[in-house]
Amino acid sequence: MNISLTNVWLFYVIGYGILWLAMILENKKRGVPVEGKKFYEHSGKKVAYMFGYVQMIAILAVTLFIPLGSGWPMWMGFAMIIIGVAINCAAIIEFLRSPGGLLEKGIYRFSRNPMYVGGLIFMIGLNFIGLHAKPANYLFVIITMFWITITNWNVKQEKAFLEKKYTKAFIRYKSTVSKYIGRISNHK
């Protein structure tokens, strides 16, 4: 197993690099971070950072050794990576347009957590572009499952934070928009 520019790590770094750059630009323009201090006070900054950085380092370490695959899985993976990054960028753009408060417009009409949806599509795409039946791939699938678990924990923390901060507005919002994908029909 060799580390090269044709391994999955490069696409992981490029994808996350685009997202970090978009968040940095958004934070500068708005003057308010996408991930504000009050959320970390609510969920525990050390725990949130620890899980975030541990999983990022684990993903990078494993993808260093996974070469690009071939055929339709690789091309499907590239498409998923592009879609995942695009969904994240659409969510960040919505932050740019918003003066603050609870986001309910744009992509947030279809998902309360579009950045996590985009992240999941991105991660599945990374798994596909390096699809091989090798130990590093199995480890990457396990790390992706860990990422999903941590992401779900983050979603629960954010939900509790938003319920506390926006009370009735958030309760109304979550009754019409799904946690991950889709609008909820209100049948009375």
C-alpha positions in Angstrom: 0.0 0.0 0.0 1.5 3.3 -1.2 0.5 6.9 -0.5 0.0 8.7 -3.8 -2.0 11.5 -5.4 -4.3 8.8 -6.9 -5.5 7.7 -3.4 -8.8 8.7 -1.8 -7.2 11.1 0.7 -6.7 13.8 -2.0 -10.5 13.9 -2.6 -11.2 14.0 1.1 -8.8 17.0 1.6 -10.2 18.8 -1.5 -13.8 18.3 -0.4 -13.2 19.4 3.2 -11.0 22.2 2.0 -13.8 23.6 -0.1 -16.2 23.4 2.8 -13.7 25.0 5.3 -13.0 27.8 2.9 -16.7 28.4 2.4 -17.3 28.5 6.1 -14.3 30.9 6.7 -15.6 33.3 4.1 -19.1 33.0 5.4 -18.0 33.7 9.0 -16.0 36.8 7.8 -18.9 38.2 5.8 -21.6 37.6 8.4 -19.4 38.3 11.4 -21.0 35.4 13.2 -19.6 31.9 13.0 -21.7 29.1 11.5 -21.0 27.1 14.7 -21.4 29.7 17.4 -20.1 29.7 21.0 -23.5 29.2 22.6 -23.9 25.8 20.8 -20.5 24.6 22.2 -21.4 25.8 25.6 -24.6 23.8 25.4 -23.0 20.6 24.0 -19.6 20.7 25.5 -16.9 22.2 23.4 -14.2 19.7 24.3 -16.4 16.7 23.5 -17.5 18.2 20.2 -14.0 19.1 19.1 -12.5 15.8 20.3 -15.0 13.8 18.3 -14.7 16.1 15.3 -10.9 16.0 15.2 -10.5 12.3 16.0 -12.8 11.3 13.2 -11.1 13.7 10.7 -7.7 12.4 11.5 -8.9 8.7 11.4 -10.5 9.3 8.0 -7.3 11.0 6.6 -5.1 8.3 8.0 -7.1 5.5 6.4 -7.7 7.2 3.1 -4.0 7.8 2.6 -3.7 4.1 1.8 -6.8 3.5 -0.3 -6.2 3.8 -4.1 -8.9 5.0 -6.4 -11.1 2.2 -7.7 -12.3 1.9 -11.3 -15.5 1.5 -13.3 -19.0 2.6 -12.3 -18.4 2.6 -8.5 -15.6 5.2 -8.9 -17.7 7.4 -11.1 -20.7 7.1 -8.9 -18.5 8.0 -5.9 -17.2 11.1 -7.7 -20.8 12.2 -8.4 -21.7 11.7 -4.8 -18.7 13.7 -3.6 -19.8 16.6 -5.9 -23.4 16.4 -4.7 -22.3 16.2 -1.0 -20.1 19.3 -1.3 -22.8 21.1 -3.3 -25.4 20.5 -0.6 -23.0 21.7 2.1 -22.2 24.8 0.0 -25.9 25.5 -0.5 -26.4 25.4 3.3 -23.5 27.7 3.9 -24.8 30.1 1.3 -28.1 30.1 3.2 -26.2 31.2 6.3 -24.8 34.0 4.3 -28.2 35.2 3.2 -29.6 35.0 6.7 -29.3 37.9 9.2 -29.4 35.3 12.0 -32.0 33.4 13.8 -33.6 30.0 12.9 -32.9 29.1 9.2 -36.1 27.9 7.5 -35.5 29.0 3.9 -33.6 27.6 0.9 -32.2 24.1 1.4 -33.4 24.3 5.0 -37.0 23.9 3.8 -36.1 20.3 2.9 -33.8 19.3 5.7 -33.1 20.6 9.2 -29.6 19.3 8.8 -28.5 19.7 5.2 -24.8 20.0 6.1 -24.9 16.5 7.7 -26.9 15.1 4.7 -24.2 16.5 2.4 -21.5 15.1 4.6 -23.0 11.7 4.6 -23.3 11.7 0.8 -19.7 12.9 0.6 -18.5 10.1 2.9 -20.4 7.4 1.0 -18.9 8.9 -2.2 -15.4 8.6 -0.8 -16.1 4.9 0.1 -17.2 4.3 -3.5 -14.3 6.0 -5.3 -11.9 3.7 -3.4 -14.0 0.6 -3.5 -11.8 -2.5 -3.1 -12.1 -5.6 -1.0 -9.1 -4.8 1.1 -8.6 -4.3 4.9 -8.2 -0.5 4.6 -11.6 -0.3 2.9 -13.2 -2.3 5.6 -11.6 0.0 8.2 -12.9 3.0 6.2 -16.5 1.6 6.3 -16.2 1.2 10.1 -14.9 4.8 10.4 -17.8 6.0 8.2 -20.2 4.2 10.6 -18.4 6.0 13.5 -18.8 9.3 11.6 -22.6 8.6 11.2 -22.9 7.8 15.0 -21.0 11.0 15.9 -23.1 13.0 13.4 -26.3 11.7 14.9 -25.1 12.7 18.3 -24.3 16.2 17.0 -27.8 16.4 15.5 -29.4 15.6 18.8 -27.2 18.2 20.6 -28.2 20.8 18.0 -31.8 19.9 18.3 -31.8 20.4 22.1 -29.9 23.7 21.7 -32.4 25.0 19.0 -35.4 23.9 21.0 -34.1 25.8 24.0 -33.1 28.9 22.0 -36.1 29.1 19.6 -38.8 27.2 21.5 -42.1 27.5 19.6 -40.5 28.5 16.3 -38.3 25.4 16.3 -41.2 23.1 17.4 -43.2 24.4 14.5 -40.2 24.1 12.1 -39.5 20.5 13.1 -43.1 19.5 12.7 -42.9 20.5 9.0 -39.3 19.6 8.0 -37.6 16.3 8.5 -34.4 15.8 10.5 -32.5 14.7 7.4 -34.4 14.7 4.1 -37.9 15.7 3.1 -40.9 17.8 4.2 -43.4 16.4 6.7 -47.0 16.5 5.6 -49.4 17.8 8.3 -52.4 15.6 8.0 -55.1 16.7 10.5 
